[in-house]
Amino acid sequence: MAGARQAVGEARRIVVKVGSSSLTTAAGGLDADRVDALVDVLAKTRSGGEREIVLVSSGAIAAGLAPLGLRRRPRDLARQQAAASVGQGLLVARYTASFARYGVRVGQVLLTSDDMSRRAHHRNASRTLDKLLAMGALPVVNENDTVATDEIRFGDNDRLAALVAHLVRADLLVLLSDVDGVYDGDPSRPGTSRIAEVRGAEDLAHVEIGSAGKAGVGTGGMVTKVEAARIAAAAGIQVVLTSAVHAAEALGGGDTGTYFHPTGRRSADRLLWLQHASTPQGSLTLDDGAVRAVVEGRKSLLPAGIAGVEGDFSAGDPVELRDREGRAVARGLVNFDAKEIPLLVGRSTRELARELGPGYEREVVHRDDLVVLHP
């Protein structure tokens, strides 16, 4: 364990995620003292730029509640987006002023899951974040709540943080909230203890993980944090999950919170987003040969292997690839509109090109835009 925590302290590129409950009051509105306390830790951690930090910050909707006269977080998307519109400006202004005390500039980056599963958008986001870091700025990332629809929302910033950590090739992800780690039971009850480290899913197999935060202003709970930690760990990134008050200790490699050991290796950036951040807009049913080609051979999906289509999607949308029993075996970005697919089913690309034109001599889903879903 000591070696793992030492690696935490030596991590050079770090993504830190902080939840609404750590920045705001339950009634809404930013708590300036809490923001300043977090900024103090992050600015000192940067130590003159030797360590790079990307901050994924919740709090926009919560910050917009009081200014709009809302007593609690609204349930409908339109009012959430209105609150985010007011609150995001307040949130970034607060960070800008607080980091300015240390001569650190911040840059705002707002993302939707739709941005990140599309190749050009993904590449642009990666380039922007890399350039901000190279220029000595500290990116502040949030979901673009003002425009995201239910279909293209991450739903919580924990998962967004895990995917951003992969996007920027981070060495470490630190998830900060109002709970100081994963416990083997309800932390408020006597006799429960903190789980210091997690090496794999089996370490949490018998643990009941709570789903609600204390403050009532966020969307995520411990379930989303553990899932985010698993996503990052599977992508080869070490994770520390702890409370915001222990941020300095966590970033310094101290024995706080729950440490998740990396369980996998890095994969192509965009495929992790496609697997964990995209919402399929329809599905394609594959014949047995196509299932084998896609799953075992990691080949592209050709028209000849399609047995059926469901949904109303456009070219570029994410779709599920299913076997004949209806099991999802893969997910990918489709190259044709849903209404075009029936013309292609079961036919060779050469035949389609001859009848419909050279634009049809291509894959329905290219292997570079496809991720196999493991059970």
N, C-alpha and C positions, 0 to 999 in steps of 0.2 A: 504493500500500500504506500509506503514511504516513497518508493521510486515513482509511482503513478502521480502522487501529489507533487513531486519534484518536477515532473514533466509539465504539470499545470502551471507551476511558477515560471517555467522557461518558455511557455507558449508565446510565440511572437505575434501571430494574428488571431485576434479574439473577437467573437461575437457575443455581446451581452444583451440579454433580453430582460426587460423590466415590465412588470404588470401594472395595471391601473391602480390596484390597491396599494401599491408602494409609492405612488406619486400624488394621489388625490385623497380628498376626504370622502366619506361615504355619501355625503350630500352632493358631491360634485364640486369641481373647482380644483385647481392645482394647489398643492401644498408646497410653497416656495422653499421651505426649510428641507423638506424631503428631497426635492429636486437638487438643491445645492449640495446636500450630503452625498447623493449619488455621484454628482459631477465631481466633487472633491476626490472621491475614490478613483473614478475613471481617469481624471486628468493626471493624478499622481501615478497611476498604473502605466500610463503612456511613457513616463520617464524620459521626456525629451524626444519622443518619437521612436524609441527603440522597440516599443510594442505598439502594434496597430489595433485600433478598436473600432468595431462597427456596433452601433447601438440600435437595437430593435425595441422601440418604445410604444407601448400601449398608452392610453390616456386621453386620446383626442375626443372621443365621445363623452367620456366622464368629465373632461375639462369644459365641454360645451353645455353641460346640463344647467348649471346655475345661471350663466349669462342669458340663457333662453327661457329661464323661469321654469325649467323642468325639475320636478322634485325627485325623480328617479329615472333610471335608464329606460327609454321607451322600448316597446316591443316591436313596433312596426318599423320597417326598413327606411321609409322616407324620413321619419323624424330622427332616426339614428344618423342618417346621412346629413341632415341639417345640423345636428349637434356636432358631428365630426367636422363639418365645414367651419364652424365657429371655433371649435376646440383645437383643431390642428394648428391653426395660426398661433393661438395662445401657447400651445405646447412647444412649438419650434422657437417662438420668441423667448420663452422662458429658458430653453436650453441654450440659445444663442447668447443671451445675457449672462447666464451662469458660466458657460465655458469661456466667455470673453475675459473673465477674471484671471484665466491662465493663459490668455493669448491664443486660445484654440478656436479655430473657425469650424462651424458645423455646416453640413449640406443635407438638405431634405431629399429623401428618396421615397416616393410613394409607389407601391406595387399592387397589382391584382394577380390572382393565380392565372388569369388568361394571358397576362403579359409574359408570364414565365414559362408557359408550355409552348409558346410559339417561338420558333428558332431565332428570328431577327430580333424580337423584343428581348429574349433571354440574353442574346449576345450584347445588345445595347446596355442592358442593366449591369451585366458583368463588367463591361468596359467602363461605365460611369463610376461604379464603386471602386474599381481598381485605380482609376485616375484620381478620384477624391483622396484615396489613401496615399497615393504617390505624391500628391501635392500637400500633404500634411493636414488635410481636413479630416473631421470625424463625421462619417455619414450617420444620419438619424433616419432609420427606416421604419415605416409603418404601412399597414394595409391602406390602400386608397379607398377608405370607407365612403367617400362622397360620391363615387361613381360605381363601385362594385355592386353587382346584383347578387341575389341569393345564389345564383348558379355559378358565379365566378369568385365567390368569397373563400378565403382561407378558413374563416370561421373563428380562428384564434391566432394570436401572434406567436404562440409557442411553436406551432408547426411552421409558420413563416420564418421564425428565427432559425430553426433547424435547416430549412432549405436555403436560407441566406448564408448560413455557415458553410454549406456545401458549395454554394455559388462563388463565394470569395476564397475558397480553399483555406478555411480557418483551421487553426491547430486546436482550438478550444471553443466550446460553447458554454456559457454560464447563464442559467435560467434563474432569475431572481423573482421572488414573490413574497407573500407574507407567511410562508411556511418554511422552516429551516431544514427541509429534506423529506425523504420518503420514510414513513414509519411502518412498522409491522402491525399497526392497528390505528385506531383513532388517537391522534396526538394529544387530545384533551383528556384522555382517560389515563389513570395511573397504570403502570406496568408495561406500557408500550415503549419501544426503543427505536432509535433512528437506525436505518439501514445505511451503513457507511459506504458500501460499494456494491455495484451490480456488475457482474461479469457476463450475464446473459439472461434471457427471458425466464429461465428456470429459477433464478434468484428471487423473482417476484411472483412465481406461479401461485403461491398460497397466500399472497397479500391482497387484502381488499383495499382498493385505492379509492379514496373519496373524490367526489366530483364537484364540490362546491367550495368556492373561496369564502373568506370571512367578510369582506367588505361590501359585496353586492354590487360592485361597479364594473366588473370585468366579465368576460365570456368564458374564460378557461378555468379549469380546476386542476387538481393533481393528475387526473386522467390524461388531460391534454399535455401536461408537462412530461409525464413519463413516456407518452407516445412520441413526443418531440425528441426526447432523449434517445429513444430507440432508433428513430429515423437517422439522427446525427451519428450515433454510434455505429449503425450499419453502414454508414458512409465513411467510416474510418476516423471519426472525430471524437475526441474525449469530451465528456460533458460533466459539469458540476451543477447540481440543482440545490439551491439553498435560498435563504431569505435575504432581502435587500440589506438588512442591517449587518449581515455577515459578508457583504460584497468584497471588502478589502481582504479579509482573511481567505476567502475563496480564490480570488485572483492571485494571491501570493502563495498559493499551494498549501494553505493550512487545512487542518482536519475539521472541515465543516461541511454540512450538507451531505448529499449522496453523490458519489462519484460513479459515473458509468464508463466502464472500459470500452474502447472501440471494439466492435465485433465483426466488422467487415472492411472492405477496401473501397477506395473511391471509384466511382463509375462515371460515365459520361454525364456531365452536369445536368443537362436538360432532362434526361431520362428520370432522374429522381423527382424532379418537378412534375413530370408527366404522370408518374406513379402516385404521388402523394398530394398533388395540388390541383389536378385537373378533374373536372366533372364531365363524364361521358355524356354526349348529346344524342347518342344512339348506339346501336350495336350491329355487328356483322356476324352471322353464323357461318362457321367454317366447316368444310368437310374434313374427314379424318386425316387425309393426306396433308391438307393445309395446316391443320393443328400440329402435326408432327414437324412440318417444315418450319413453322413459326416458333414453336416451343423448343424443340430439340435441335433443329438446324439453324435457328436464329436467322431465318431467311425473311425476305420481304413477302407481303401478302399480295398475290396476283389474282386477277379476276377469276381465273379458272377454279380457284379454291373456295369461292364464296357460294354458300348455299341459301342465304337469306339475308334480309336487311330489315331493321326496325329503327324508327325515330325520324326526326326532321332535322338534319344537320347540313352544314355547308362545308365545302372544301377547306381544310385547315383545322376543323374542329376535332377534339378528342372523341374517340369511339371505343367501345369495348369489343374485343374479339372473343367470341364464345364457341364452345364445341357444340355438338348436336344435342347434348343433354342440357344446354343452357348455362354451363359453367363458364365464368369469365377466365380466360387463359392468358390474355394479354390486353394491352391498351395501346392505342396509337393515334397519330394524326392522319386523318383520311385525306386523300387527294381529290376526291370527287364529292359533289353534292349528293344527298340521299336520293333525289329523284333520278339521278343518273345511274345509280348502282344496278337497278333491275335490268338495264340494257347490257350490263357487263357480266352478270352472274354465269359462271361456268364456262366462260369463253376465253380463248387464248388472246394474248396481247397482239399477236400478229394478225389474227382474224379481225379484231376490233380496229386496228390501225387501217386495214384494208377497207373496211366498211364505213368507219366513222371518221377516219383521219388520223394523222400521226400523233395528235395530242392524246390519243387513247392508248398508245403503246407504252404504258408505264404502270408502275405498281399502284395498287389501291392504297396500301400503307407501306412506305419504305422502311427497311429495317433500321435505318438511322432515326426514325421517328416512332419507334416501337419499343415497348418494354414488356417483358414477360412477367406475369403476376404469379408469384409463388404462393402456394397455400399456406 
